[in-house]
Amino acid sequence: MTAIGAPRPALIDGLFFIVIAAFALSLGDGLVKITSTHASLWQLLMLRSLIAVPLLIGVIRTRGGRSLKPNNSLWVGVRSLLLVAMWIAVYVAVAGLPLPTVSAALYTAPLIITLLSGLAPGRRMAIGEIGAVVVGFVGVLMLLQPGGSAFSVVLWLPLAGALCYALAALVTGSRCREESPLLLSLILNVAFLLVGTIMTTGLTVWPVAAELRGAAPFVLNGWQTITSTALLPVAGLVTMLALIMVVANTSMARAYQIGPAPIIAAGDYSYLVFSCLWSLLLFDEAPTLLGGLGIALIVAAGLWASAAGRGRSG
């Protein structure tokens, strides 16, 4: 047993699954950024889920699953809605911001998890946890640079996504431990499909003003006609995104089911490394010096918070 009370193989497996999820999700963010010039956000969510949902049903059936109903429908539904909100916020931000910036803002989630855990009855935050939150807040200010010429309100979106992610992680660990990771992934993709279909239909039938669509085409357009030359590449990208979401969501759910949230959240920071890698390889983008320092502080604060959480549990 480890100091935090979980069997060591579970910790290793949990970290393995979260690193797989981080690798897949960071690549998916890059592919969404590429696809955003050819399709709307809602169209992308709908098309991707049209591939992912049948694939997941087939895998569940192949592995002997008979029921597609979760044990706790309410909390699985809450988890899915939180993650849908998170990814919408992230994808809107990714379309207009460098990947490392979005990733760092999103990965304030472990700090939010620390804060939320500290609100539990009978639990006080340790000095190290408080210090980690303060350092992380400074890092966020350096990254966002409010009042600076480079500040954009879009930068707040991944922070909102971080809150949703933190809540979803706590729900997964406390209310959905007994659910099948594949079933959790399936229900999440059904939620994506519903939201994508409703928004695509609504914005196509009742389009917003042309000047507004021109300002934010990825978000405010409905169905976008894909040119014949772009059809095959976009179809390939959407298929890859569907496979990525199946692998990533299943791995993420499994990681938070079998490993303590603070330790899994620390392993989750590998997402930032992969995100910087894809940003350089796909877009030749890198954060500014001040933004880079802010990212470093956020990472350090997250790891500090995780270490402080493990220390309290020992």
N, C-alpha and C positions, 0 to 999 in steps of 0.2 A: 504494500500500500504506500502511496505517496503522502506527503504532509497534508495535502488538501483532502485526502480521504477517498480518492478514486484509484482503482487498480492501475498499475503502471501501463499494462497493455492498452487499457482504455484511453489513457492520456496520449500514448503514441499513435493509436488509431485515430483519435480525435484530431490531433495535429496533422496527420497525413491527409485526412479528408478535408480539413479547412485549407490546406495549402493547394490541394487539387482544385477546390472551389475558387480560391483566389486567382490561380493561374487562368482558369477558364473565364471567370467574370471579367478580369482585366482585358483579356483578348476580346471578349464580347463587347466591352465598351468601345474599343478601337473599331470594331466592325460596325457598330451602331453609328459612330461618327462618320464612317465612310458612306454608309447607306443613307444617312440623313439628307444627302443631296439628291437622292432619287425617289424617296418615299416619305410619307408623313409618319410621325411617331405612332399614331393610332393604327395606321395601315400596317406598319412594321410589327406592332404587338399582335394584331390579328393574324397576319400571315404566318408569323413565327409559331404562334400557338396552334394554328391549324395543322402544323407538322408535329409539334411536340405532344399534343394531347393524344392522338392515335398511337404515337410511338410509345408513350408511357403506358397506355392501356394495354398494348400488346406485350410490353415487358412484364407488367404486373400479372397478366394472365399466364404468360409463359412460366413465370416463377411460382405458379400455383395459387395466386391470389384470387379468391372467389368474390369478395365483397369490395366495392369501391366506396363504401361509406366509412368515414372515420369514426373512432371511438367517441371523440368529443367534437361534434360538428361546430359548436359555437366557437371554441377557442381556435380550432383549425381555420375557421372562417375569419376570425379576427387577425390571426397571423398572416393569412393570405392578403387581406386588405392592407395591412401595414406594409408588406413587401411590395405590393403593387404601387402604393403611394411612394415608397422609397425609390423604386426603379423609374417611375415617371419623372420624379425630381432629378434623379441622376442623369437620365437620358436627355432631358431638356438642357441641363447644364453642359453635358458632354458635347452637344452639337455646337456650342459656342465658346468653350473654354478648353485650355490644355488639359490633357488627361491627368497629369500629376497633381494639378491644382484641385480638380474635382475629387480625385482619390483621397488627397490629404484632408480636405474638408469633410468628406464622408467618413473618414476613419477617425473622427472624433467620437465615433460611436462607443468604443470601449470606455472613454471617459464618462459618457452619458450613462453607460451601464453601471459604472462605479457610483455615480451620483444617485441613480435610481435604487441601487442595492443599499446604499446608505440610508435611504428613506424607509427601509423595512422596519417593522416594529421590533424594538429591543436591540437594534444595531446602530452603532455609532461609527462614523468614518474614522479610520486611523489617520495619524498625522501625515504619513506617507501618501495616503490616498488624497487628502486635501491638497498637499503640495503638488501632486501629479495633475490635479484638476486645474490649479492655478497656472502651472507651467503650460499645460495644454491650451488654456485660454489665451495666454500670451502668444503662443504659436499661431492660434487662429487669427488674432489681431494682425500679426505680421503677414500672414497669408492673405487675408482679406484687404488689409490696408484701407480701412474705412476713411473716407475723406481724401484719399489720394486720387491721382488722375487715372490710375488703372482700375479703380474700384468699379464693380458692376453688381447690381442687385441680383444678378444671376448667381453670384457666389453664395448667396444665402440658400439656394436650392439644395445643394448637397448637404448643408448643415441640417436642413429640415429632413432630408433623407436619412441622415445619421440618427436623428431622434427616432424615426420610424424603424430603422434597422435595430437599434438598441432595444426598443420595445418588443420587436418580433423575436429577437434572440432570447429575451427573458421569458416570453410566452412559450417559445419552443422548449426551453430547458425546464420550465415549471409545469406546463399544461399539456405538452404534446410529446412527452418522452416515450410513450407507448405506441405512438403512431408509426406506420411504415413511412420511411423517408421517400419512397417512390410515390406513395399516396399523397404525401404532403406536396411533393413536386407537381403531381397531377392536378390537385385542387388549385394550386397557385397558377398553373398555366390555364386552367379553366377560367379563373378570375381575370387573367390577362386577356383571354379570348373575348369574354363578355365586355370588358371595358373597351378593348380595341374595336370591337364590332359596333358597339353603341356610339362611340365617339366618331368613328369613320363614317357611319351612316348619318349621324346628326350633322356633322360638318360638311358632308357632301350634299345632303338635301337642303340644309339651311346654312349656306356658307356665310362666313363673316365678311366684313367689308374688305375690298381688295387691298387697301393701304395697310390694314392690320395684318392680312395674310402675307403681304410683302415684307413686313417687319419681322414676322416670326413664322415662316412657312412650315417649318418642321412640326410646330405645335398646332397651328391654326388651320392647316389644310386637312381635308378629308381624304377621299380616294385620289391618288395621284396617278396619272397615266405614265407608265414606264415605257420609254422608247425601246424600239426593237433591238438597238445596239446594246442597251443597258439591261435588257430582260434577263439574259443568261447569267451575267455576273451578279445581278441583284438576287436572282433565284438561288444561286450558289451561296451568297452571303446569308440570306434568310434561313436556308437549310442549316448552315453552320451555326447560326445563332440559336436555332431550335435545339440542336444537339448540345451546344454549350450550356444552354439553360437547363436542360435535363440533367446533365452531369453536375453542373454547379449547384443547382438547388437541392438535388439529392445528397450531394456530398456535404453541403452546408448544414442541412437538417440533421444528418447523421452525426456530424461533428459536435453540434450543440446538444444532441441527445446523450452522447456517451462521455463527453468531457466537461469539466467545470468551465463555466462561462468565462471567468477571468483568464484562464490559460488558453482557451480556444481563441478568445479575442486577441491575445498577444500573437498567436500564430497567424491570425488574420492579417497582420501587418505585412505579410509577404505580398499582399495585394499591391501595396505601394511600390515595391521593388519591380514587380511585373508590369505595373502600370507605367512606370518611368521607362522601362525597356521597350514596351510597345509604342509609347509616345515617340521615342527616338527613332525606332525602326520604321514606323508607319508614317509619321508626320514631321519628323525632325524638329520636335518641340521639346523645350526644356524650361523649367521654372526660372524666374528671376533669382538673383542672389538673396534678396530679402525673403522672397517666397520660399526658396530652398531652405533657408534657416528656419522659417516657420514650420515647414514640413518636418524638419529634423526635430524641432521641439515637440510637435504633436506625436511623432513616433516615440520619442523618449518618454513623454508623459504617459502614453498608453502602456508602454512596457513597465514603467514605474508603478502605475496603478495596478497592473496585473501582479507584479511582484509583491506590492503591499497587500493585495487581496489574498495571495497565497500565504503570506506571513501571518495574517490574522487567523487563517484557518489551520495553521500548524500548531 
